[in-house]
């Protein structure tokens, strides 16, 4: 039986593979539509990998545990907001689509048990860059 950490790992790996496949198909589609070489597909995968990493870092940036307001006298007032509970995690349409394929369908997780979308996207971005590098070294010469 697979524990919660194993299920989270399977979920993150499946999500990353789905993102890489989507980026790869989109990059090859760009290459086919523009009528250019495989270099364009590899380069668009490279750019998409960095864009995914940048977006994931934006999602991983935590909110401040306080708010700062100005009083009528012009002084700053700091209000602690760290005691507020985290909102429940939602499920994106892409995550719902990925959950329909094996092995995620065999090891279901509730949205609150999954690792954050930001971390899954970071893993996806790194994997996209790795695939882009392998693609560059083996196919685009």
C-alpha positions in Angstrom: 0.0 0.0 0.0 1.3 3.5 -0.9 1.3 6.1 1.9 0.4 9.7 1.6 3.9 10.8 0.7 4.1 8.2 -2.0 0.7 9.4 -3.4 1.9 13.0 -3.4 5.1 11.9 -5.3 3.0 10.0 -7.8 0.7 13.0 -8.2 3.5 15.5 -8.7 5.3 13.2 -11.1 2.2 12.6 -13.2 1.4 16.4 -13.2 5.0 17.2 -14.3 4.9 14.6 -17.1 1.5 16.0 -18.3 2.9 19.5 -18.4 6.0 18.4 -20.3 3.9 16.5 -22.8 1.6 19.5 -23.3 4.6 21.9 -23.7 6.3 19.4 -26.1 3.2 19.0 -28.3 2.6 22.8 -28.3 6.3 23.4 -29.3 6.1 20.9 -32.1 2.8 22.5 -33.3 4.5 25.9 -33.4 7.3 24.3 -35.4 4.9 22.7 -37.8 2.8 25.8 -38.3 5.7 28.1 -38.9 7.5 25.6 -41.1 10.8 26.0 -39.3 13.4 23.5 -38.0 13.4 21.5 -34.8 15.5 24.3 -33.2 12.3 26.4 -32.9 10.6 23.5 -31.0 13.5 23.1 -28.7 13.9 26.8 -28.1 10.2 27.3 -27.4 10.4 24.4 -24.9 13.4 26.2 -23.3 11.4 29.5 -23.0 8.3 27.7 -21.7 10.4 25.9 -19.1 11.7 29.2 -17.7 8.2 30.8 -17.9 6.8 27.9 -15.9 9.5 28.2 -13.3 8.9 32.0 -13.0 5.1 31.5 -12.6 5.7 28.7 -10.1 7.9 31.0 -8.0 5.2 33.6 -8.1 2.7 31.0 -6.8 5.1 29.8 -4.1 5.7 33.3 -2.8 3.9 33.3 0.6 1.6 36.1 1.7 2.8 38.3 4.5 1.5 37.3 7.9 0.6 41.0 8.5 -1.0 43.9 6.9 0.2 47.5 7.0 -2.2 50.5 7.0 -1.6 54.2 7.4 -3.4 56.0 10.2 -4.9 59.4 9.9 -1.8 60.8 11.6 0.4 59.3 8.9 1.8 56.5 11.1 2.0 52.9 10.0 -0.2 50.4 11.8 0.7 46.7 11.5 -2.0 44.2 12.0 -1.2 40.5 12.5 -3.2 38.2 10.2 -1.2 35.0 10.7 -3.9 33.4 12.8 -6.3 33.2 9.9 -6.7 29.6 8.6 -5.5 28.8 5.1 -8.3 28.7 2.5 -9.0 25.2 1.2 -7.2 24.3 -2.0 -9.1 24.3 -5.2 -8.5 22.1 -8.2 -7.6 23.5 -11.5 -9.1 22.2 -14.8 -5.6 20.9 -15.7 -5.3 19.0 -12.4 -8.8 17.5 -12.9 -7.7 16.4 -16.4 -4.5 14.9 -15.2 -6.4 13.0 -12.4 -8.2 11.0 -15.0 -5.1 9.1 -16.2 -3.1 6.4 -14.6 -1.4 6.2 -12.2 -3.3 9.1 -10.5 -6.6 7.4 -10.9 -5.3 4.4 -8.9 -3.9 6.6 -6.1 -6.5 9.3 -5.6 -5.8 12.3 -3.3 -8.1 15.0 -2.1 -7.1 18.5 -3.2 -6.1 19.4 0.4 -3.7 16.4 0.5 -1.8 17.2 -2.7 1.3 19.3 -2.7 0.8 22.9 -3.8 0.3 23.7 -7.5 3.3 26.1 -7.3 5.7 23.2 -6.3 4.3 20.9 -8.9 4.8 23.6 -11.6 8.3 24.2 -10.4 9.1 20.5 -10.8 7.4 20.7 -14.2 9.5 23.6 -15.3 12.7 21.9 -14.3 11.6 18.7 -16.1 10.8 20.8 -19.2 14.3 22.3 -19.2 15.8 18.9 -18.8 13.8 17.5 -21.7 14.7 20.6 -23.7 18.4 20.0 -23.0 18.1 16.3 -23.9 16.2 17.3 -27.1 18.9 19.8 -28.0 21.8 17.4 -27.4 20.2 14.4 -29.2 18.0 15.8 -32.0 19.0 19.4 -32.7 22.6 19.4 -33.7 
